[in-house]
Amino acid sequence: MSAEEPIPLARPFLGEVEEERVLEVLRSGHLSLGPRLAEFEGAFASRLGVRHASAVSSGTAGLHLALRAVGVSDGAEVITSPFSFVASANVALYERARPVFADIDPVTLNISPDAAAAAVTERTAAILPVHVFGYPADIPALERLGLPIVEDACEALGAVHADGTAVGGGGAHPAVFGFYPNKQLTTGEGGIITTADPTLKERFDSERNQGRAPDMGWLDHDRLGFNYRLSDIACALGLAQLSRLDVMLAGRARVAASYRESLARIEGLELPCVDAGGARRGWFVFVVQLPRGVDRDGTVRALNERGVPSKPYFPAIHLMSLYRERFGHREGEFPVCEDVAARSIALPFFPEMTEGQVARVTAVLDDVVRRA
Ligand SMILES: *Cc1c(COP(=O)(O)O)cnc(C)c1O
């Protein structure tokens, strides 16, 4: 047992700016569909250099609206990565479409464009690449397949493509960000969709708000919608966070560099890939792959007993019971994903993490791996 303070797995970066902006909304009495919504959308869009942004109640809600907007419906297939958070596959099910998985690249851990190409059928309605752990997926290669694309950028705020555009900043395809408290920027719960297309922006704004048209009264609705609105309280929090985004991203990058140096001494441990070819990661989590032969679940337990929280991250989606039972998925279908998933754990990671905490995580992990 350690007498030191426990290290959290993740921790949002919050302070007076956030408190003041949220209080201002509370005092105004205008809690939803107020002035902070458009202000947050505008500020987020200009930060990324994209024309439009539509704020929604979660990253998942954003992915759902984006898939609908590119034409995914009953019986369609959506090609996506099995190495992701389960929401990126679930959203296809919301539209009674089928998620079709394609194996990942062993270095970037993003969907392999060749595997995606091999998965295309006449029913493929869209490709949903995930910029996993904030590392940009190879969008140009996927664009060559000529299908609609929805980018899951929920982990990729701050990431930059090889050509210098921000991930989610190009606007050619809807890109979706998530603002859960462990993400680079948080609104408590929330998400946003970016696009260059004003027609899509209008559709997102309508469908998040019960299908209401901007010039229509509350009670006439010409299309199906949802309640996927983001409150003004959340938008105010997002504005405060946005004003400090550079500091928060720099904090994560500093901790990542510190981990990279510190963890280099653990033999056989695989670290997140380094930036290559001009692409830049927007740091979200620090996920390592344990040396082969080391028991992943046992390691998570041993770390936890010694005050270092961690979690298996990600488990392969196709091997989750919902997906096994519904689609008959089995081990062996996506060998790269399965190998990586079986060895991956997320370590404590947040902007204010200290060198001392990084050193402690390293020392404990080193010891646990040696004993394994
Ligand atoms: C966080 C996340 C989402 C969306 O999360 P919400 O909790 O719905 O905001 C979607 N995909 C990935 C890959 C994520 O990490």
The ligand as an ORCA input file, in Angstrom:
! r2SCAN-3c Opt
* xyz 0 1
  C     -16.002      9.223    -26.280
  C     -16.212      8.550    -27.567
  C     -17.437      8.603    -28.256
  C     -18.666      9.342    -27.782
  O     -18.828      9.410    -26.474
  P     -20.050     10.122    -25.704
  O     -19.846      9.554    -24.354
  O     -21.302      9.728    -26.358
  O     -19.827     11.591    -25.771
  C     -17.516      8.006    -29.484
  N     -16.472      7.360    -30.029
  C     -15.277      7.288    -29.412
  C     -14.168      6.603    -30.102
  C     -15.114      7.854    -28.152
  O     -13.936      7.752    -27.515
*
